[in-house]
Amino acid sequence: MIRIHKLVPVFAALAFLPLPALRAEEPVDLAMVTRIRDEGFRRSQVMETLTSLTTEVGPRLTGSPQAKEANEWTKKTLEGWGLVNAHLEAYPFGRGWSFSRAAVRMTAPREVPLAALPKAWTPGTDGPVRGAALRVDLKEEKDFEKHKGKLAGKILLLDPPRPAEDVDPADPQFKRLTAEELDGLLDFELPDDRDRFEGGRSGRLKRYNFRRAVHDFLVAEKVAAIVEISSWGQGIVRVGGGGSNEPGENVGVPAVVMASEPYNQIVHRLDEGQEVELEVDVAARFHDEDPNSYNTIAEIPGTDKRDQVVMLGAHLDSWHGGTGATDNGAGVAVVMEAVRILKALGVKPRRTIRVALWTGEEQGLLGSVAYVKEHFATRPETTDPEQKKLPERMREETWPLKLKPEHAKLAAYFNMDNGTGKFRGIYAEENAAVVPIFKAWLEPLSDLGADRVTLRKTGGTDHVAMDRVGLPGFQFIQDPMDYFTLTHHTNLDTLDHARRKDLMQASVVMATFVYHAAMRDQPLPRKPVPQKPVEKKKTKKDEEKKEEE
């Protein structure tokens, strides 16, 4: 998951709609549900798939050799199960990156190994580099001036310490959603007007431009390396991207993220006036052989409605700190298991069932956005010279949408990207017409704990790429488990944190939804195609709030 923030805790984003009796007008194939349950619970291969993906392939940073290995492995596996038209679809990405060694230690006043990992797309050190540790704040470009000429050869600590008391000891590390939490959250939150004119892009754009300025400054000052504090405590290293995957762009200096406890100790020593020397040794390389990244695509062909498509998907890429088991190997394994179940049962769907395993999700839903652009809808090219200087993902949206012929052929898209927890229901994405349909499909699965439908929207997953162009894309509600407390983008995102029974349950629910969507007489109802929002006039209060952010 991106989760740029991908994640508001699920339990805080639900409006539970009670499950009524089945509506007579929405048929449910109970015999097929029984067969799906039997295959999914008694002959499951979901953990075997996840184990192979995470232990044989490993972490799958977009653009890296391992991401491309994962593309080939998933394509071959799906073909082996009998899916057809298995292929890889390319989209422009930029530079790949990988690392093979990361060792950080304090060398004075005494020698201590320190838990740290490099940020993606930062350069290596070309052997160990040592330098005096220096705590500095670089929050705005005006901070550069006071440090000019003073940083050569230094290893900079860029964050203040984070005391252990900032962690809430009452916050459980493992969590399932309770009936009370689900039943009690009935209110629908109206959209924030500010999102209509800011589009959520202004903050990212500001951070992007400042990051480029920091890179230029650090290189010019000949800084040896920089160290940032992990955003989570308890020895966890939570790491993402730094540097740049854009060819020709300044990637800055070697950058590592350190566990908060040793980071705090170093800062405390510096605050007490002690001199601290650090050594950083990172072996990293860029991969410029192929500027593309790839999505894995495969199909179960349809019959009388074969020109229409039901899609299911999950993002194949991960960060590099762990092996991407919960983010999002779990989703990949469930999606693959769902189509394996349907193939094992010899299902002959009316509509074509298409599985899509995306890359580039962690960098901004790049793979699914590229697929939508290629197959479903495009936007006009920007004419703003300043916008053209930015990567496409950072540009403001342009209007109107131009729909392609395939847009009318997508009956539904179902996504999984919230960790290893079992499905508790589904987000209807403000599409009231699908609510009774989803309730009917969930009724024979309610004994598995999946019985909620909420009109709420959820963000940060690849279904958003579909929803943005008026396609019926949906993400399932999941138990959080330890996703938001231990594994999301961390070195703990490994196979040990995957829950076999939860993934089996999710696979059965996914297969049931995909099957019924493929067999309905009509595609799922759609919301209106998005139109250019009317900009709300900015008030003084809006400007003040923006300044605070």
N, C-alpha and C positions, 0 to 999 in steps of 0.2 A: 504494500500500500504505500502513496505519496505521503500521502497524508501530509500535505503542506500545512497542513493540517487537517489533514484528512480526517481528523477525527475529533468530533465532539463525542463524548461517551454515548454509546447507543441508548443507554437507559435514560438519558436526559433528552432524547429526541423522539420520543414515541407519543403518539396519540392512539391509544388502544381502541379498536372497534370490536365490540362483542361478536362472537361467531354464532350466526343463526343457523337454523336448519338449512339443508341444501335447497337451493332454488331449483325448481323443476326445469327451468329453461337453460340451465348450464349443466349439461351431462358430464358425468364423471365415470370413467371406465374403471370400476372397482376391481374387476378381474385383472386388469393390467397393473393396477396399483399393488395388488397382492403379489403378482409376479415380480414386479420391481423390488418390492420389499424382500422377497425371498432371495433373489439374486444378490441384492445389495447387502443383506445381512449375513447370508450363509456362504457366499463365495466372493466376498469383497477382495479387491486388489488395491484398495486406496492407499494402504500403508506401504505396500510394496512399491507402488508408483512414487510416493513421496520419499521413501528411503532411497530409491535409485536416483531421484532428482537431486537430493541434498547431499548424499554421500559419494555418488559417482561423479556428478557434475559439480556440485558445490555452489558457492555464491555466484550470482549471475548479474553482475553490474552491466547495465546497458552499454553496448559497444565493445565489451570485453570478449576475449576468446571463449570464456566460459558461457557467456550469454549465447554466442553462436553455437557452441556445443549443445546447449540446452535446446535451441531451435531444432537442430538436427535430431537430437534424441527424442524429442516429443513427436516430431514428424514421423520418424521411423516407428515409434511405438504405436501411434494412432493407425498407421498403415498396417501394422501387424495385427491390429484388432479388426481390420476389415473396412476402415473408413477409406473413402475415395477422395480424389482431387486434393491429396495432401501436398501442400507446398508452402514456401516461405514468401511473404510479401515484404519487399524492401521499402524503406522510407529514409530520407536523409537525416542523419544524426550528427555526425562530426567525428571527433577523435574518441577512440577507445582508450581504456586505462586499466592497468592491473598492478598489483604489488606482490612481492614475494618475501619481503622481510620488513619487520618494524621492531626496533629495539630502542627504548628510551630509558635513560638512567640518570640519576644524580651522581656526579663524580666528586663533588666537594660540597660541604665539608666532610661528607663520607659517601661511600658508594652504596647506592640503593637502586634496584631495578624498579621501574615504574610502568604501570599498566596504561598503554596508549596505543592508538591506531591512527594511521594516516587518513586524512580526508581525501576522497576520490578526486582525481584530476589535479592533484598537486604534484610538483616534481619530487623526485627522490633526492637524497643528499649526496649521492656519488661517494659513498663511504661514510664512516662516522664523522660528525662535526661536533665540536665542543664550543661552548660559549657561556658567558655569564648570563644568568637568568635576570630578567628585568620585567617588572610588572608595569604595563602601560595601558592607558585607555585610548582607544581610537574609535570614537563614536561618531565623529563628524570630521569633515575635511579640515576644519579650523584647528583640530587637534594635532595635525601634522606639523605645524610650524614650530611648536615648542620642542619637538623631538628631533628636528633636522640636525644632522651631523653628529648625533650621539648614539646611534644604534648599530653601527657597523660591527659585525661579528657577534652580536647579541642574540640570545634566544628569548623571545618576547612571550610573556604570559598576558593574554588579552582580556581575561575575565576576572572579576572579583571573586573571592571565595564564596562558596555556598554552604552555610553551616548545616550540620546534620539535623538540627531542629526544624529546618524548613520542610523536612519530610514528615508527613502526617502518619504517626504510628498506628492510627486507627484505620487507615486505608488498607483494605485487604489486597493482597497481591493476586489472589485468584478469586474470580467473581462470576457467579451466574446470576442472570436477571431473575428476580423473585416475581411471583404473581402479583404481589402488592405494587411493586415498581411498575410493572406493565399495566395493571388495571388502573392505577392511580393517575397516570399521565394522559389525560384526555384532551387537554387544550391544544388547539392548533395555533402555531406561532405565525402571525402575519409577516410577510417579507419586510425586511428593513429597507426603507426608501433610500437610504444612503447607498445601498448596494446597486441601485439602479443607475446612478450616475458615476460611481467610482468603479463598479465592476470588479472590486476586489483586486485590482491590478496596481493601484497607485503605490501601495506599500511594497509590493514585490519589485516594481520598477525602481523605486528609491533604493532598496537594498542592492539591486543588481548594479546600478550605477556607482554606488558607494563601494561595493566590493571591487569593482574595476579600479577605482581610484586608490584603494588600499594596496592592491597588487602592485600598481605602478610605484607607489611610495616605498613599499618594503624593498622592492628590487633596487630602486635608486639608492636607498640607504644601505644596501648590502647587508640586510638582516640575515642571520644564519638560518633561522627557523622560527616558527610561531607555534604556541601551544594554547589550545582552548580547553575549557572545562566541559566535561560531559554534562548534558542537561539532566541526567538522572544520577542518583546517588547509589549507595550500596555496592560500590565497586564496579558498576555497570558502565561500559563504554558505549555511548550512543553516538553514532557517527554517520555523516552523510557526505555531501559533496562540497568541494572547495575548488580552487583552481578554475579551469574552464575546459569544456569539451569543444569550444568553438575554435577551429583551426586559425592559427595566426594571432589569437588573443593572448595577452600576457597571463600566465598561470600563477604568477606570484612566487613565493618562496615555499619550501617544504612546510606543511602544516599538519599537525597531529592534534587529536582529541585525547585528553587524559582523564582517567577516572577521577571523580571529584575529591576523594579522600587524599590521595597523594598530591593532587594539585593544591588542595587547601594547605597541606603541610609546607609546601614550598613557599606559598604566599606568606604564611605566618613567619617563616624564617626571614624572608625579605623584609617584612614589616618590623621585625625585631632588629634590623640592621645587619643581619648576617649576609655574607656573600655566598651565593649558590652557583655552582657550575653544573650545567646539564650537557648530556651527550645524546644526540639524535642520529639514528642510523636507519634510513628508509630506502629500500630498493624498490623503485617503482618505474614504470615505463608507459609511454603513450603508444597507441596502436593506430597508425595512419594508413594501414594497408587498404582498408575498406571504410569509406565514410558513411556507409549505410548501417542501419539496424533493421531487425526483421521481426515480423509477426508470424507465428505458426498457424496455418489454416488447414482444416480438414472437414469432410462432410459425410453424413449419411444421406444418400439421395432420396428425394421425395417421390411421390407417385402422381396422383392426379393434380396436385397443386405444387409440383416440383419447382416452378418458377418463383414461388414464395419461400421465404427463409425464416427459420427460427434460429437465433444465435444464442450461444452460451459462452462465457469467457471469464478469464482471470489473467492477472498480469504475471508474466514469467520472470521478469527481471527482479532483482533484489539489490540491497546494499551489500557491502563487502565485509562487514564486521563479523557476521555469523555465516550460516548457510541458507538463509532465506526460507526457513521451514514454515514459519507462521505468516511471513510477509514476503512472498505470497505463494510459497510452495503448496501450502494447504489448499488454497483456492484452485491452483492448477491441478492438483491431485483429485479434488472433488469433481471438477469439470471433466477431466479425463475419465474418471470412474463413471460419471453419469452416462457418457456416450458408450463406454464399454458395456455397461449394464444393458442399454438399449440394443446394442449390437448382439450381445449374448442371447437376448430374448428374441432375436430375429424380427424386431419391429420394422414394419414397412410404413413409415410416416407419410402422411399426405403432403406435408411441406418438407422441404430440404432442411435438415438439421446441420448447422455449421458451428463448429467449435473454433474459437479464436483465442490464442494465447499471446498476449501483448507484451512488448518490451517498451521501455521508455516511460512507464507509468510513474516511476519515482522522480522523473525529471519534468513532469507536468502532463501526464496522460498522452505522451507523444505518439505512441504506437496506435492507440485507438483513435486519436484525433486524425492521424494521417490516414487511417483506414476509412473513416467517415468522409474525409475530403476526397479520397479516391473513388469511393463507391456511392455516397449518399448525397452530399451537399457541399457546396463551396461558398466562399465569401469573396467579395471583390478585393483585389489587391489595394493596399493602402496607397494613397497619393501623398501622404505626409512625409517629407524628407526625414524628419526626426524619428518617426516610427520605423522607417526603412532601415535605420541604423541598428535597430534592435533585433535580436533573434525573434523568429516568428511567434514563439510562444509568449513573448512579452508584449506583443503589440495589442493595441486596442481592437476590439471587435469591429468589423465593418459590416455594412448592410446594403442591400437585402440579401437573404439567403437565396442561393440558386439551387434548386432541388434537381437531382439526377434521377434517371428512370428507376434505378434500384431503390430509391427512397420509398417508393410505393410498395415495394416487394418485401420489406422487412416486417414480419408479423410481430416479433418480440425479441428482446435481448435480455438475458439474465446473467448477473455478475456475482462473483464471490471475491471479497477482499477485506475481511475484517478478522483475520486470525483463524485459530483452530476451533473456536467455539461452535457448538451446534446451532442450527437454524431455529429461531423462535417465531419467524414469520417473515414478512416482506414489506418494504416501503413501496407505497403506491405512487409516490412522486406527484402528489396533487392531482392524480387522474382518478376521479371518483367513479368513472365507468368501469374500471377494472376491479374495484373493491369486491363486488359480489362474485365475480369470477374467481378471484384468488381465494375468497373464503370457501367457495365450493371445492376448489382443489385441495385446500388445507384440511378440510373436514376429516377425511380418512387418515390423515397424518397427525391429528391432534394428540393422539396417545404418545407421540414421539416428542411432544413439547413444542411443536410448530403449529400455532393456531392464531397468530396475531396478524392483522393487516392495519397499517397506519397510513394515513394520507400525507404524513410528513415526507419531505424530501431529505435525502442525505447526500453528502458530497464527498469529493476526494477519491472516487473510484471511477473505473473506466465506463460505467454506465452513463456518466455525466456527458461524455462525448456524444452519445446517442441522444440524450435528453435535450441537449443544447440545439439540436436541429429538428426537434419535434418528433423524434422516434421513440417508441415505447421501450425504454431501457430501465431496468430495475435491479436493485441490490437487496440482498436478504438481511434481515435482522439477525444478529448473532450474539451469543453469550460472549462477554468480553474475555473471560478467563484471565490469563496474565499478559494479554496482548498490550494493554495500555500501561502496564506497570513494570514489565520485565523484558519483553522481546521486541517491541516495535523499533526497528532500525538499530538494534544493539548486537553486541557480541554474544548475547544469550539466545539469539534467534536460531536455534538448532533443533534437530529432530527430537530431542528429549522433551520439548515443550509441545509436541503434537499430540492430540488426543484421538486415539483410534476410533472409539465409539462415536464421538462427535462427528468425525469426518465421514464415517459410514452413514450416520443419520443425514448429514448434509447432502451426501451423494444421492440418497434415496429421494429426498425432497426435490433436489435439482432435477433428477431424471423424471420425476412425476410432473413437474411444471413444464419441462421441455416437451415431454410427450403430449400432454394435453394441448399445449399451444400449437403443436404441429398437427394435431388431429381436428381442431375446431373447424366448423364450417366457415367462420369468419376470422380474420386476424384480430388481435386484441385492439380494443378502442384506443384512439389516440387523443392527445391534447392538441390544441391549435399549434400550428407552426409558429415558432417565436418570431416576433417582430421587433424592430428597433425600439428600445424603451424610450419613453418620454423623459427627458432629463428634468429632474426636480431642481428648481432654483435653489442654489446654495444659500443658506442663511449664515448669519454671523456665528450662531451656535454650531453649525456644521463645520465651519472653518476652525473654530476653537477646538472641537473634538478631534479633527484631523491633525491639528498641530500637536495635541497631547499624544496621539498615537505615534 
